[in-house]
Every structure is written in C-alpha cells, then in structure tokens.
Amino acid sequence: MDWLGERGHTWWRYLAAGIAVPFILFSIIARAQNGAGRGDKEKADYRAAMETADQKIAAEVQARAELVKKRRRRNSDKVNKTEDACRIAQTGRCN
C-alpha cells in the first residue's frame, strides 16, 4: 500500500467528505435557526399581509370577470344588431 491508498485515490474521498459534511451541517442548522427565529408578532404580521394580498387579488379577479361579461354582452348586442340588419335587408321587414 502506498501513500495514495489501496485503490489509488481513496484519500480524495475522505478529503471531500471532510469538507462537504461540515458545510451541509452548517446549512441545515442555519435554516433551522432562521425558521425558529420568527416570533408570534412576525407570524401575525405575515398572515395579515397575506390576507390583504388575497383580498386585493380577489378584487382584481372580480373586476376582470365583470369586464369580460360587459364585453361579451356588448359583442353579443353587436352581433344581434348585425344579424337583425341582415335579416331586414334580405326580407325587407322586421320581426
């Protein structure tokens, strides 16, 4: 056995594991501390902000739905008037 190890490059694996494992553990611990650091007030503020955002989105969706309905009615009226005009032109009389 030489200084490279039995297979030749085993020491690289140990070196990589020795470097990677502390970084992974550090990132896991940091995430856990960040999540646990939120207080009740911050959670309540976040919920209130999300509720306000949800209400704004719902209002925008409702306004968009009303706009689409108005456009459909207006286009439907135009189509009906056009059909009536064509029918009058063809038959010479109104219904």
Secondary structure, DSSP 8 states (H G I E B T S, - for coil): -BTTBSSSSHHHHHHHHHHHHHHHHHHHHHHHHHHHT--HHHHHHHHHHHHHHHHHHHHHHHHHHHHHHHHHHHHHHHHHHHHHHHHHHHHSS--
